[in-house]
Amino acid sequence: MQYAIGDTARLRVVFTVELSNTNFDPAGVKLLVKTSFGVEEKYEYLNDLGIVRAAVGHYYFDLPVLLPTRGCSGVYAYRWLGLDADGKVFVAAEATFEVARSRFREPLG
């Protein structure tokens, strides 16, 4: 997916038991975001604002794509982690999205 500077990227995950095709909530949920400049940001469900549980097993995070805090155009990566009761990762999902380069010097005015 491609976004423009100023957009909000909605990062989603669904935790599912493959054998039964049923959704479940891990004991903990974390999100790692790596910007186009290689800066990593970490978020944890219930400890940080932003991660939303929409339904059983369904989580999302709205990431504003803004200058200058997260950089400009390029490929961003994100990784969702499902944690067990001991805080150990037992499931993960990873994806990327692209932020298009603006033709304007100050794209947000």
Helices and strands as residue ranges (DSSP letters): E 2-3, E 8-14, E 16-17, E 22-23, E 28-34, E 40-44, E 52-55, E 58-64, E 74-83, E 89-99
